Each structure stands twice: as C-alpha cells, then as structure tokens.
C-alpha cells in the first residue's frame, strides 16, 4: 500500500507561519484552521439530497456540498460503530486495529440491563483501548488545539483507561455507552468523567405498548417522549464550545447518535413529514427499540432535525467570524440500518447500492461501508467539486495532522489534504483498502481500483472470494472471480499481509 505523505505542497501555501517561524509556537497556532468533524450514526449516503435522496430534505448538508467537495469513494472504518470509530481515531484499518467489532465486555456482569447500568456505571460502555494509545485528539492537542468530543463515545467504559478525557479530549459531553444511546431520552449523560442526571425516567429499550393500547392512536405512544431530548442537550454544548473556543484553534468531533434508532424526533419535524408522506402503518417494536406511530415520518424527521442543527452551527461560525477559517468534514460511521422500525429500502438509503438487511449496516458490502463525505473550507477547498479518490476513515489521522502542522504517528492512512485543496497531482493514492469483520458470520473485503472482493461466513470455513467489477456492477450482483484468477490471487495475498492477529480473542478470524 502506498503510504507516501504529501506534506510540503499542502502546507507551503496555507501555513507559512509553521514553516518559516520554526520554534515560534504562538505564531504557528494563530495560523491554524479550526476543525469540525461531524460523524452521523447509521446514516446511509443515499439519505442526503446531494447523493440523490428523494424523500428526506437536507438543505443545509446539501449546501455544505455545494460550498465544498463531495467524496464519492469514501469508506468507513468498519460496518458497525465502535470499530469504525477506532479506525477513525487511531488511523489503523481493521487488520491492525485493536477494536474490530462491537464488544460489550459481558464478563463484567449484566451489561444489557439498563436498570443495572443505571445503578452501576461500571456496566456501561464498550471495550476500552489500551492506555497509551495515540489518537487524533492527542496529536491535535500537541499542535495547540482545544479538543472536544460531543455525542457518542463507545471506546471505553467509565473508569477505564479509554474515556474521552484520557484519550486527548479536553471536553466530553454525551453518551459514554452505545447501549445507553438506544434511547434519546436517557436518565443521564456524561460531562467529562461525571454523570449528569436528567429529568427523564428510565424506560428500557424494548418496552412495548401497553396491552390494551390502540396502536393507531397517537396517545398510545406518549410514554416514549419525555422531557430532555439528548440531541438538543448535546447541540447546546456544541454551540457553547464553539463560542468559548473562538479565540483559540479548536477541534470538535460531533459524534451524534442521529439517525441511529430508536425512532424518536421532535414533534414539529414528525408532523412535517406526516403531512408530507400521508398515512402509514405504525411500528409496534417487533424489531427492537421502541414502538412508533409514524416510523417513516419519524426517521425522516430525525435526519432533517440533524440537518437543521448543522445549518445552525454554520450560522454560529459565521456570526463569530470563524467560518472561513474552519475545515468542516461530514460523514457517517457506517451504512444504513435494518431494524427498529427503519425502512432503508423505502428511502433507498444506500443508493446506488442495495439497502436491504444484509447489504447495509453490519455488512462489508458497499452499502455497509461506502459512506458520504463532504469537505468544506471556504477559500481553500474548491466549491462545488467532486472527488473519486479512494479514501477511508484511517486517512483522517494523517490528514488532520497535516492540517494542524504536526507529524502523525505511523498509520495505514494517507493525507487527503492535497486532494481537498484541489492539488490532485500531488495526492498520494491507496493501492487498496482492507477490512475484516468478526461479526455476522465473519467477513473480509478489499477494494482495489474497480474491484471489490468479498468473503462471507469466514467463521464457518468459507474461503470463496467473490469478486465484483464496480465500474460495471455497482450493486455487487455478478461475481466474476472465475474470470479473473490473477485478481483473486492478489486479494488473497492482501488478506495475508494486512491481517495482524488481534489481541482480543473474539475478534480472531481464520487466515488462509
């Protein structure tokens, strides 16, 4: 894999203070742009207007795309949340990353009981990264940035060596635990290392309608809307952080849980889509989370609400005079989901890829890992442009280090800054991208040029490499492996060279 970093051409034009005033940290800090990385949760690329969505309105995100660059060949770190975030923050792909699947550390006790977690914070959260792991946040702190993560964490339970404040973030607010994020009206959120209790009662996900309830009556669903809506609270903290950081370079990672189910959205947005979509059948909770009277309208409402927040953040940046000096990157942690009352086929959520269960989230198919990425930085990123550069989450570490003017650690990534700035001629390129996924029967995948290789049921002993030519078969429906044995052999070589045996036993997969 090409690991050449193209640093000088990107920095020479935009950070002269860093290059010409070596040792003058104050001047270097003044020249650094702010960085805002917006990470949606389970948002399919086809759920945005700029990627062809027909039902859901996303005018503010679409405006970001018009003002900047839209990446059409961008991939998430993994097909599910926690390992995807691990790839993002550490710059390591799934053959090298410490976290390769969602791991609740069930040996701790009754980790799936929300009542037990409310009583005992040590039951919250996911498997932590080892102490001393270097994250993007550490490098940005080193470069003089004030850092924040607001939203969902998922990379270490409370009290572990891998909470946000111990991993390079000056400020954290939100859900430590992915399972706690299975309700948008939680009994508490975390502010740094402390719980803050909210005026919501514990209502465990999976709570069904009362037995005598009329499923067609809106009143039957009243219990699922409480007082404090977590995305509102987190958004307030985002605006406060930006306001408080206006006089210093800052890096904000907005890791919203939206639009991950459950289906819970502000009433005004739900009503807007009820009027737009018309009558629909209720979701009764048979696929997890909470029942919902208007499932399609509520899912669309969640995304448009999030889009509205992004518009408000951009307005705040302009109000403070920060917009022109702020790099905004927007993406999603994996493809669209299949449960909790969501309806990815209706919304064509993974467009142009298949959106059914088994083809989106929790799958290494294109719909599960090809995600939107929009990059905006007025006066630096050419407006209204597109890039087909092959890129992935593990590129963010070297990219942000280049932006900040600090040397990155060794990673599997390449800096995308030349491409972002319109300097394609000096942009390094990946020969291939690699994934392994220990869940869903065990899967492996490689993206290399037009080729997509995929292996399913690895844990069951399957070694058949399926091969798809994405230039002719974007939906991965015609396996052409028999016609291209030389490509299959190269893929098998990549499987062997890019896999390092994981330290966590549950993440181990056969290698052949």
GUDO-461906 format. One record per residue: y negated, x negated, z negated of N, C-alpha, C, O in turn. Coordinates in steps of 0.2 Angstrom, whole numbers, plus 5000, padded with zeros to 4 digits. Atoms other than C-alpha are relative to their C-alpha. Example, Ala and Ser with C-alpha at 12.3 -4.5 7.8 and 13.67 -1.06 7.14 Angstrom:
2
500649965000502249384961499449965000499549914997;500650045001500549324964499550044997498950014996;
END
This chain:
512
500649965000500050005000499449965000499349914996;500650035000498349945004499650014994499450074992;500349995006497449904988499349975001498949964996;500750045000495849814995499550054998499450115000;500649965003494249874986499449975004499349925004;500650014996492749884997499450014995499150074995;500549995005491349854984499349985002498950025001;500750024998489949754991499650045004499050055003;500449964996489449865005499750064997499250084999;500249945004489350014994499549994995499050024995;500550015006488349934980499449975003498949985000;500650044998487149824990499550055002498950035000;500549964998486249974997499750044994499250074995;500149955005486250084981499949974993499650014989;500150025007486249974966499749925000500149884997;500250065000485149824969499949974993499949914992;500150035006484749804951500649974997500649924993;499450035002486549774947500249935003500449894999;499850064996486749644960499549944999499649884998;500550055000485049554958499849984993499449934992;500350015007484749564940500649994995500750024990;499450015004486449494933499749984993499349944992;500250015007486349504914499550044998499350054992;500549965002484949624914500250074999500150115004;499649945001485949774907499550065000499750115003;500549945000484349884904499850025007499850085009;500249994994483849874922500650035004500550085008;499449974996485649904929500150074998500350115002;499849935002485850054918499550055003499750115005;500449954997484250134925500150025007500050075009;499849994993484950124942500650045001500750065007;499349964999486550214939499950075001499550104997;500049924999486850394945500450034995500950004992;499649965004487450524934500650025004500650025010;499449984997489250584937500350064997500350064991;499749945002489950754936500650025004500650035010;499449994997491750784939500250074998500450084992;499849935001492250974940500750015002500950015008;499349994999494051004938500250074999500350094993;499849935001494651184941500849994998501149944999;499350005003496351234934500450055005500350115004;499649964996497651304947499650035005499850095008;500449984994496351334960500249985007500349925008;499850024994497051344977499449985005498950015004;500550024996496051264991499850065004499250065006;500149944996496151425001499650054996499450114999;500349955004495251514987499249995000498850034996;500750014999493551444992499850025007500150015012;500349984993492451515006500049945005500149955011;500150064995492151335013500749985002500749945007;499450024997494051325015500450075003501050075004;499749954996494251495023500250074996500450114999;499949945004494351625009499750065002499150065004;500249944998494151805014499850054995499450104997;500149955005494151904998499549984995499150024992;500450035005493351794985499449975002499449935007;500650024998491551754985499849934996499849944990;500150065003491051574981499449965003499449915005;500650034997489251544987499849934998499549895002;500350065003488751404975500549945002500249895003;499550054999490351304978499949985008499949925010;500050004993490151334997499349965002499349925006;500650044999488351264996500049934998499749895001;499950075002488951104987500349975006500149915008;499750034994490051085003499549995005499549945009;500550014995488551115014499649944999499349915004;500450065002487550985005500349944999500049894998;499750065001488850855004500650005005500650015011;499550024996490550805011500750044997500850044991;499449975002492150905011500649965002500749945008;499450044998493850805010500550055001500750094997;499449954998495250895019500749974999501250014999;499350035001496650775015500049974993500349914992;500050035007496450754996500550034996500750094997;499549975004497850774984500049994992499649944990;500050005007498150804966500449954997500949925001;499650055003498950684954500850024999501249985000;499349975001500450804951500050075001499450105003;499949934998501050984954499850044994499850104995;500149965006500651034936499449964996499349904998;500650025003499251004924500049934996499649894999;500050065004499550864911500149945004499649895003;499950064996500250734923499549995005499349935007;500550004995498950774936499349974996499049924999;500650035003497550734923500249934998499749894998;499850075001498550574918499849965006499549905005;500150044994498450514936499249995001499049945003;500850014999496550554937499749954995499349914997;500450055005496050464921500249935000499949894998;499850075001497150314922500149965007500149905007;499950034994497250284941500749985002500849945007;499350024998499150274942500350075003500350125000;499649944997500250384953500650014996500849984991;499549975004501750474947500749954999501149974996;499550055000502950324950499849954994500349914992;500250055005501950224937499750034994499650004989;500449975005501050344926500550014994501150024994;499749995006501550364908500250084999500850094997;499949925001501450564908500250025007499750015012;499849984993502450634923500150075001500350105006;499949935000502750814918499650034994499449994989;500249965006502150944905500549994995501150004995;499650025005502850884889499750034993499250004991;500349975006502550994873500349964994500149984988;499850035006503450874861500350054995500150054990;499749945004504551014855500449974994500650014989;499750035006505350894842499650014994499850004989;500549995006503850924831500150064997500050074991;499949945004504351104827499950065005500050055011;500149944997503951274833499450005004498950045003;500650014997502651224846499850065005499250065007;500249944996502751384856499750064997499650115000;500249945004502251494842499249994999499049944996;500750015001500351524842499850014993499349994990;500149995007500451584824500149944997499749924992;499950065003501251424819499549955002499349914997;500550054998499951324829499450014996499049974995;500649995004498551414820500049984993499549964991;499950025006499251374804500149924999499949894994;499950075000499651194808499849965007500249975012;500350034994498651094820500549945003500449935009;499550064997500050954822500550035005500849995008;499549974995501051084833499650015006499950035011;500349994993499651094846500149945004500449895002;500150064995499450984861500649985003501250005002;499550034996500450884873500249934998499849904994;499950075001501250714873499449965001499149965006;500650044999499950584870500249945004500849915005;500050074997499650424880500049954994499849964989;500050055005499950264871499349974998498849975002;500650035002498550184861499849945004500349915006;500250064996497550064871500050015007499849975011;500149984993497750154887499350005003498950035000;500750004998496250124898499950065005500350075010;500249944996495450274905499349995004498949945002;500750004997493950304917499550004995499049974996;500649995005492950364902499949934996499349924995;500250075003493150184894499649965004499149935002;500450044996492550104909499350025001498849985002;500749984999491050214911499649994994499049974994;500350025006490650184893499849935000499249914998;500150075000490750004896499449985005499049945004;500650014995489450024911499450044997498950045000;500649975003488250114899499950075000499450104999;500149934999488650294902500250044993500650014989;499849955005488650434889500550055003500450075008;499449964997490350524892500150064996500150064990;499849935003490950704889500550025004500650025010;499549964997492450804892500050074997500050074991;500149935002492150994891500550045004500450055010;499649954997493551114894500749994997500850004991;499350015002495451074893500249935000500149895005;499850075001496250914887500749995003500849975008;499350004998498150914887500349935001500949935003;499750075000498450724885500149974993500049914992;499950025007498750714866499850054995499350074995;500149955005498950824851499549984995499449914994;500550025005497650824837500349954995500949964993;499850055004497850674826500449945003500649895000;499750054996498750574840499549945002498949955001;500550054997498050414847499750015006499349975009;500249984993497650504863499650075000499750115004;500549945000496250634858499449975004499349915005;500550024996494750634869499549954997499349905000;500450045004493650544856500349935000499949884999;499650065000494950404855500149975007500449915008;499950024993495050394874499449995004499450005010;500650024997493250344878499550065001499050055005;500549954999492350514877499650004994499850014988;500450005006490850514866500050084997499850094991;500049935003490950704865500550045004500750035010;499549964998492350834867499850074997499750084992;500049935003492251024866500550045005500550045011;499549964997493651144871500750014997500750004991;499350005002495551164871500349934999500349905004;499650065000496551014865500650025003500949975007;499349994998498151104870500050055006499650105006;499949964994498651184886500250074998500050125001;499749935002499651324877499450044997499450104998;500649965003498051374867499650035006499350085005;500449974994497151394884500450065004500150085009;499649944997498451534888499650064998499950124999;500449945001497151654881499249975000499149924998;500750024999495251644885499650034994499050024993;500349985006494851724868500449974994500850014990;499650045005495651594856499750014993499150024993;500350005007495451594837499649944998499249944994;500450065001494751424838499949955007500349965011;500050064996494151274849499949944997499749944991;500150065003493951094846499349975002499149975007;500650044999492251004844500249934997500249924991;499750065002492750824844500650004996501150034999;499450015004494050794830500150064995500550064991;500049945005493750964821500150075004499850085009;500049934998494251144824499450044998499150034993;500549955001492851274826500350075001500550085006;499749934999493451444822499650055003499050055001;500449954997492851584832500150074997500650084994;499949935002492651774829500550045005500450105007;499549974996494251814839500650004995500849954992;499449995004495851874831500649975004500649975010;499450034996497551784836500450065003500650115000;499649954996498351884850500449965004500249935010;499650054996499851784856500150025007500250085009;499949984993500051774875500750035000501250014997;499449965000501451894880500050064996500550104997;500149945004500852034869499950055006499450055010;500049944995501252194879499550064998499350064992;500449935002500352364880500450034994501050034994;499649965005500752474865500450055004500350075009;499549964997502252584869499850065003500050095008;500249944998501352744871499350005004499050055005;500650014996499852674881500150025007500650025010;500049984993499452744898499849945004499249925004;500250064996499452594910499550015005499249965007;500649994996498152674921499450014997498950025000;500749995003496852694908499849934998500149894995;500350065002495652554905500049994993500049934990;500050015007495652594887500649974997500649944992;499350035002497452534885499949935000500349894997;500050084999496852354889499449984996499349924996;500650025004495352354877500249944995499849904994;499850055005496352244864500049925003499949885000;500050074997496352094877499349975001499349925004;500750035000494452074877499850004993499750054990;500350015007493752004861499349985000498950005004;500750015001492151934855499749945004499349945008;500350074998491951744860500549985006501149975005;499750024994492451704878500049935001499449905002;500050075001492951524878499649975006499249925005;500450034995492251484896499250004999498949965001;500749995002490551554890499849944995499349914996;500250055005490551434875500049935003499649895001;500050074997491051284885499549995005499249935005;500550014995489751314898499349994996498949954998;500650015005488351324884500049924998499549894998;499950075002489051154879499849955005499549905005;500150044994488951084896499249995002499049945003;500750004999487151134898499649964995499149924996;500250045006486751064881500149925001499649885000;499950074999487550894885499549975006499349925005;500550024995486550884901499349994998499049944999;500750005002484950924893499949944995499449904995;500150065005485250794879500149935003499949885000;499850064997485850664891499549985005499649935009;500450014994484350674903499749935001499549925006;500350075000483650504898500449945001500249895000;499550064999485250404900500550025005500650085006;499449984995486650394913500550034996500750014991;499549975003487950514909500650025005500550025011;499449984996489750554915500350064996500550064991;499749945003490350734912500650025004500650035010;499449974997492050794915500150074998500350084992;500049925002492050984916500750025002500850045008;499349984998493951024915500150074998500550084993;499949935001493851204915500750035000501150005004;499449974999495351314912500150055005500650075007;500149954995494751434925500349975007500149925008;499849935001495651514935500750014998501050064999;499450005003497251474926500150074997499750094993;499949945004498051644920500049984992500249934991;499949934999497951744909499450035004498850005005;500549964996496851874919499550034995499650084992;500549985004495351884908499349985003499249925004;500650014997493551894915499450044998499650094995;500549965002491851954911500050075004500150075010;499949934997491752144914499550015006499850045011;500449994994490252134926500349985007500250015012;499750034994491252024938500650045002500850055008;499449954999492852134936499850065004500050085009;500249944997491852284940499849995007499950035012;500350014993491052204956500650005004500650035010;499550004995492752174963500550065000500850075005;499749945000493552334958499650055005500050085009;500449964995492152414968500149975007500250015012;499950034994492452294982500750015003500850025009;499349994998494352304983500350075000500850085004;499749935000494652484978500650004995500749954992;499549995005496152554968500649955001500749925007;499550055000497552434963500550024994500350054989;499549995005499152444953499949954994499749904995;500150045006499052374935500649955000501149965002;499550055001499952214930500250014992499850014988;499749985007501052254914500249944996500549954991;499850065004501452074909500749985001500949944997;499350024999503152064916500149935002500749905002;500050074998502751884922499649964996499349914998;500450045005501951824906499350014999499050055003;500749995002500251814898499950074998500250104994;500249945002499351974896500050055005499950045011;500149954995499352144905499350005002498849984999;500749994997497852184916500050065004500450075008;500049944996497252344923499849995007500150025012;500250024993496452264939500249935001499749895001;499850075000497452104942499649965006499449915005;500350034995496752064959499249994999498949945000;500750005001494952104955499849954994499349924994;500250055006495052004938500149935002499749895000;499950074997495751854947499449985004499149925003;500650024996494351854960499450004995499049954996;500550015004493151884946499949944996499449914995;500050065004493651734936499749945005499349905002;500250054995493351624952499250015001498949965001;500749994998491651704956499649984994499049964994;500350025007491151684937499949935000499449904998;500050075000491551504938499549975005499149925004;500450024994490651484955499250014997498849974998;500749995003489051564946499849954995499249934995;500250065005489151434932499849945004499449905002;500250064996489151294945499350015003499049965003;500749994997487651364953499549994994498949964995;500450015006486851374935499949924998499449904996;500150075002487251194932499649965005499249925003;500450034994486551134949499250024998498849974999;500749985002484951234944499749964994499149944994;500250045006484851144927499949935002499449905000;500150074997485050974936499350005003498949955003;500650004997483551024947499450014996498949984996;500549995005482551084933499849944996499249934995;500150065004482750924924499849945004499749885002;500150064996482450814939500549955001500449905003;499450055000484150744939500550015006500949975008;499549984995484950824954500149955006500749935008;500050054995484550694967500349934997500649895001;499750065003485250554955500750024997500949994992;499449975003486850654951500650005006500550045010;499450004996488550624960500450064997500650054991;499649945002489550794959500650005004500649995010;499350004997491450794963500350064997500450074991;499649935002492350964963500750005003500849985009;499349994998494250984964500450044996500150084991;499549965004495751064956500649964998500849915002;499550045003497150994946500750015004501149975003;499449984996498551074957499950065004499350095004;500149944996498851214969500150074996500150064990;500049935004498851404965500650024997501250004999;499449985004500051484953500350065003500150095008;499549944997501351624955500250054994500650094996;499849955006501351714938499450034997498950024999;500649975004500351804925499650055003499150075001;500449944997499851944937499649975006499350015010;500450034994499051824950500450025006501050045006;499749984994499351864968499849955006499449975010;500250054996499251704978500150025008499750005012;500049984993499951774995499550055002499250055008;500549964999498651914994499449965002499049985007;500650044999497251794993500149945005499649915007;499850064996498151665004499749944997499349905000;500350055005497751544990500049935002499649895001;499950074998498451384998499849995007500049945010;500150014993497851415015499849935002499349904999;499649974995498351355028500749994998501250005002;499350015002499951315018500350064997499950114996;499749945003501151435011499850014993499849964989;500349995006500651514995500550044995500350054989;499549975005502251594988500249964995500249904995;499750045006503151544972500549955004500849975008;499550054997504051384976499649955005499849905007;500450044995502651324988499349984997499049945001;500650015003501151314977500149964993500549914993;500050045006500951254959500849994998501250034999;499350025002502551164952500449995005501049995005;499650034994503051104969499649955003499049955003;500350054996502750954979499950015007499749975011;500249984994502451054994499349995001498949984996;500750014999500751045002499650044996499150034993;500449955003500151204994500049984992499650014989;500050025007500651124977499549944998499349944992;500350065002499750964978499449985005498949945003;500650014995498450964993499450054997499550114997;500549965003496851024984499349995003499249945007;500650014998495051044988499649944997499749934991;500550055004493750904985499450005004499450005010;500649994997491950924988499649944996499649944990;500450055003490750774985499350015002499150025008;500749994998488850804984499649944996499749934990;500450045003487550674980499449995005499449955010;500550004995485850704989499749945002499549904997;500350074997485150565000500549955000500349895003;499550065000486750464998500750035004500949995009;499449974996488250575004499750045005499350095004;500349964995487850645021500250075000500850094999;499949925001487650835021500450035005500350005011;499749964995488750955030500549965004500749975009;499550044996490150825034500750014997500750044991;499350005002492050815033500349945000500149905004;499650065000493250685029500750015000500950054996;499349995000495050675034500449944997501049934997;499750065003495350515024500550024995500450074991;499549995005496950515014499849984993499749924993;500250025006496550514996500350044994500650094996;499749975005497150564979499749994993499249954993;500350005007496750584960499949924998499549904995;500050065002497250404957499449955003499349895001;500650044997495750344968499450014996498949974997;500749995003494450414956499949944995499349934994;500150065004494650264944499649955004499049935002;500350054996494150134957499350035003498849995003;500649974997492850254965499550004994498949984996;500549995005491950294949499849934997499249924995;500250075002491950104943499549975005499149945003;500550034995491150064960499350034999498850004999;500649965001489850204957499649974994499049964994;500350025007489550134939499849925001499449904996;500150074999489549954945500449964995500149914992;499650045004490949894934500749995003500950035007;499450024997492549814938500650044997500750054991;499549955002494049934937500649964998500749905000;499450035001495749894930500550005006500350045011;499649994995497249874941500350075001500450104995;499849934999497750044948500450015007500549965011;499749994993498650124963499550035005499750055010;500649974996496950184970499649965004499749895003;500550034996495650134982499350034999499350094997;500749975001493750164980499950045006499950015012;500249964994493250304991499250005001499050045005;500850004999491350264989499849985007499350025009;500250014994491150195006500050065005499650085008;499949934996491850355014499550054998499250085002;500549955002490750455003499349995002498950045004;500650024998489250365008499950005008499449985010;500049994992489650385027500249935003500049925009;499850064997490250205029500849995001501149954998;499350004999491950235036500349945002500949925001;499850064997492050075045500349954994500749904996;499950045006492149985028500550034995500650004989;499649975004493350105020500749985000501049985005;499350025000495050045014500450065000500150124999;499649944998496450165018500749994996501049934996;499350005002498150205010500550005006500450045011;499449994995499750175020500350064998500650105003;499649945002500550315010499850024993499449984989;500049975007500450424994500750024998501150045002;499349995003501950444982499950044994499550044990;499949965006502450574970500750014998501250005002;499449975002503950614959499950054994499450044991;500249955005504050764948500750024997501250055000;499349995003505450784935500150074998500750084996;499949935001505250974933500250035006500350005012;499849964994505851114945500649975003500649975010;499550024997507451034948500049925002500549895004;500150074998506750864951499849995007500250015012;500250004993505750824967499649935001499449904996;500350064998505050674976499650025007499850065011;500449994994503750664990499649945002499449904998;500550054998502750545001499650035006499950075010;500449994994501350575013499849945003499549895000;500150064996501150445026499850015007500250045011;500249984994500050465041500150085001499950124997;499949934999500550635049500650024996500850084996;499349985002502250635040499950024992499549994988;499949985007502650725024500850004999501150045002;499350005002504350685016500150044993499650034989;499949965006505050795003500850014998501250025002;499350005003506650794992500050054994499650044990;499949955006507150944981500649994996501149954999;499450005005508450964967500349934999500949925000;499750075001508550774964500450004994500949964994;499650005006509250814947500750025001501150014997;499449974998510650904955500449955005500949975007;499650044996511150754965499850005007500149965011;500250004993510250794981499649945002499249924999;500350064997509750644992499750025007499549975010;500249994993509250735008499250005000498950044997;500750014998507550685014499850055005500050045011;500349964995506650825023499449975002499049944999;500550034997505350765035499650055004499950095008;500449954996503850865042499449965003499149925000;500650034997502550815055499450054999499450105003;500549965001501050895048499550015005499150065005;500449994994500050875064500250065004499850085008;499849944996501151005072500350064995500450114998;499649955004501951095057499750004993500049974988;500450005006500651115043500350044994500250024988;499749965006501751235033500749984998501050014995;499450035002503251125032500650045001501050064996;499549954998504451235041500549975004501150005005;499550034995505351125054500149934997499849884999;499850075002506250975046500349965006500749985010;499850044994506350835059500349944998500249895002;499850065002507150705049500649975004500649915005;499550024995508650695061499749965006500149925009;500350034994507450645075499649944998499449905003;500450065002506550505065500349964995500049964989;499650035006507850405055499549944998499649924992;500450065002506550255055499550024995499449984990;500449985005505350355046500350024993500050004988;499649985007506650425033500249934997500149934991;499850065003507150245030499449974997499549944991;500650025003505350195027499950044993499750014988;500149965005505250335015500449984994500249984988;499650025005506750285005499849934997499949924991;500350065002506050115004499450014995499449984989;500649995005504450184996500350034994500050024988;499749985006505550284984500249954995500149964989;499850065004506250124978499549964997499549944991;500550055002504750014977499550034996499250004991;500549975003503550144970500250034993499850054989;499749975006504650204956500149954994500449904995;499950045006504550124939500350044994500050104993;499649965004505750184926499550024994499249984991;500549985005504750294914500249994993500849984992;499950015007504650264895500350064997500750064992;499849935002504950454892500650025003500650035009;499449994997506750494894500050075005500350075010;500049944996506450674900499650005007499750045011;500450014993505350604915500549965005500349955010;499650044995506850504922500350045005500550095004;499749984994507450534939500549955003500349895003;499650044997508850464949499749965006499249995009;500250044995508450324961500649985005501149955002;499550024995509450284977499849965005500249945010;
END
